[in-house]
Amino acid sequence: MQTLTLAYRDVDRTPVIFAIREMAKKHYDLDVRVVQIKNEEAYEAALFHGSCDVVIEHLEYLYSEAVKGRKVTIFCAPSKGGGLHLVVPQNISGVQEFKGKTIWGQWKKVVSGENVATFMSPLYLPEALAAGLKVLPVPDIPIVGHFAQACLSEFARKHAGVLRDYVKAVLRTLAWLTTRRDEAFAALASDLKDCMKLENDSELKGRFDSVVNGLKTKPYPTPEAIANTYEIATLEYPGAKGLNPLSLWDLHWVKELDDQGSIDDLVR
């Protein structure tokens, strides 16, 4: 059986991750070994140190790595993007107050005063509001979103067959989660409950539904989403400035399978 190691940070990503693992093993004889790397520095080093083959979230750092000469490939974007809330401290009344201050990062950095604001998913909003932050109304901004995935370009060249099968598993996962949601939840619930440390079934289903509602079956990013995500990345990683963000993207695996009708067949 072929193997591939997939790294992630946040357990709220696991509905998609565990579904990929399930689909890869069942349909493509591919063993996706899932590893959680909580430490930010270790996670950002994982691809380059051989700790994993693919990363599935928090890809902003890759733009600054590309400026340094690292060759990386972002190959799919399953999230619909957008739908984020801009959270700020109670004393902030408008974006004009952001000048000269740091935006983006984790919401806890906004609470501590290290950052002035950040965009965040509705999934985490209650905790941020309970900590004293508020939502500042702004127009919806298309972004690449969670679940975009990347690997080293060298891995893509040397393991083209494995990566193609992996992309097939991702596409089948998106179809499974979105068109046969109840079946998918029943199959994944036990592992998700253990990983997320949730005993309440309704809370678990709520987390699962929140993730699935944000997915699309054809994982192409829009140009606006790529541009906005890159601009956000430069706020957190100023070293990424001056790069053409499209230079990291290679969607040919998705495109080939889409052109063959594979995605349409999966969602029928």
N, C-alpha and C positions, 0 to 999 in steps of 0.2 A: 504493500500500500504506500502511495506517495504521502509525504508529510509537508506541512506548512505551519509555521508558528505565527499566531496572530496576537498582538499585544494591544491592551487597552488600559485606561486608568479608572474610569468611573463605572460602578456596578449598574448604573441606570442604562448603560449601553448593552447590557447582556441579553435582552430579548432578541436583538438582531444578531449578536455574536453567537449565542447558543443555537439560534436557528441556522446560521451559516454552517456551524459545526455539524449539525444534524443533517442538513441537506448534502453537504460535501461527502460525508461518510456513506449515506444511504444511496446516493445517485452517481457519485463520481469516484468512488474508491480513493478518497482523499481524506487523510487524517489531519484535521485542523486542530492543532494544539494551542489552546487558549491560555494566555498568561496575563495576569493583572500586574501592572507596574505602577504603584501609587506615587512614588517619588518623582517629581517633575523632571529633575535633572537626569535621573536614570532612564525615564521614559524617553526623553529627547535624545539620549545616547543609544537607545536600544537597537535601532536599525544599523547604526554605524559600527557598533561593537558586536554584532552578530547575535544579540539576545532574542531577536525576532526577525521574521521575514516581511511582515506586513503590520502597519499600524492603522487604527480605524477611527481615531479622533484626535483633536488638538493637533492639527497639521500646520498651524501658523508658523511654527519655528522652522519648518522646512524651507521657507522662502529665504531666511537669513543663511541657512546652511547652503543653499544653492549659490548665493552670492560668494560664499567661501570656496566654491568649486565642487561641492558635493553633488553627485548626479542622482537625483531622485525622480520618481514617477508617481504622480497622482492619477489613478485610473478609473475612479467612479465616484459619484456623488448621489447617494440614495435619498438624501433628505430633501424635502420640498423647500427648505430654507425659509427665512423670514419668520414672522410670528413671534419675534423676540420683544422683550420689554427692556426699556432703558431705566435702570435703577440708580438713584442718587441719594445722598443724605438729605435730611429734612430741610436744611437751610438753602439748598440749591433750587432756584426758581426758573432757570433757563440755561440753554446750551452756551449762551454768551459768557457764562461763568466758568466754562471749561478751559479757556485760553491759558496755555502754559502749564496745564495739569495733565496727569496721565489718565487715559481712558482705557477700558478693557481689563482683562484679568478676572480673577475670581471675585465674587461679590463681597467676600469677607475682607478683601483689601479696600473696598469702599467703606465698609463699616469702620475699619481701623484708621481711615484717613489717608492711606497710602495712594489710593486712586480716587478720582472724583466721580467716576461713573463706570458702569459696565452694562453691556447687553446680556440678557439671560433668558433662558427658556422658561415658559410658564410652569414647567415641572418643578423648578426650584424656587419659584417666586414666593410662596408662603413663608418659607424659612427666612428669606431675605427681608420680607416685610416685618416679620416678627422680631427681627434684629434691629428694627428702627429705620430701615430704608423706605423709600417711596418710589413710585413709578412716575417718570417724567414723560408725558405724552409727546411722541414724535412720529412722523410718518414711518410706515413699515419699510424696512430695508431688506432687499433680497440678499441672502448670503448662501454660501455653500452648505453650511450647517453640519450637524453631527453625522457620523458614519461615512464621510468621505474617507477613502483609503489610499495608502501609498506604500511603495516599496522602493528599494534601491533599483536604479536602472540596470545595474549589473545583474541583479537577481532576475529581473524580467527577461533579460537576454539569455541567461544561462538556464533558466527554468521556465521557458515559454509555455510548455505543455502544462506544467503545474499551475501556472498563473491563469492560463485559459480555463482550466477546469475550476479553479477557484472563482473566477468571475462568473462562470456558469452557475456555481453554487450560490453566489450572491444574488444573481437574477432570479433563481428559483426561490430563494429565501424571500425576496421582496414580493413575489407573486403569492407565495404561501401565506405570509403574514397578512397581506392586504385582502386577499380573496377568500381565504379559509381561516379567518382569524380565530374562531372558537376551537377549531382542530389544533391549530398551532399552539394556542395558549394551553390547552389540555396536555399537549405533549411536552411543553417546556416548563410548566408551572412548578413542578417539584424542584428542578435545578435552580430556577429563578428564586424560589422561596428560600432555599438554602443560601444562595449567594447574596441576595439582598437582605437577608435576615428579617424577613417579614412573615408574620404568622397570620395576619389578617388577609383573607382571600380577596375581599373587595378592594383593599388598598393595593394589593398586588395586581389585580386586574386593572385598576385605574392607572398604575404606572405603565403596564403593558400597553393599554389602549393609547395613552399619551404618546408613547414611542411610535406605535403603528400608525397613528393618525398623521404623523409627520413624514411618512415615507412615500416614495413614488416608485412605480415599477420600472420606469426607464431612467436610469441614474445618470442623466446628463446634467451638468450645471449650466446655468445661463451665463452669458457674458457679464451681465450686471452683477450676478452673484460672485463670480470670480473676481471682478474688479473691486467690489465692496469688501470681500473677505481679505484680499491683498492689502487694501488700505487699512483695515483693522489690524492686520498682522504687523504692518510697519509701525503702528502705535506701540505695540508690545515689544517688537523686535526692530528697532530703528535701522539695524544693519541690513535689513531686507530692502531698503529703498534703492530705486534705480533698476530694479529687475523687471523684466517682462513676465508677469505671472503665468501667462500661457505656456511659457517654456517648460513648466513642470508637468503639464497635463498631457496625457496620452489616453484617449478614449477609444482606441481602435478595437480593443477586445469587445467592449460593449457594442460598438457600431457594427462589427462583423456579425455578432450574434443577433442583433436587432434586425439587420438587413436580411438575415436568413429566416426571419419570422419567429425566432425562438421565444422572444419575450411575449409576443402576441399569443403564441400557442400556450404559454404557461398561464396566462391570465384568462383564457377562455373557460 
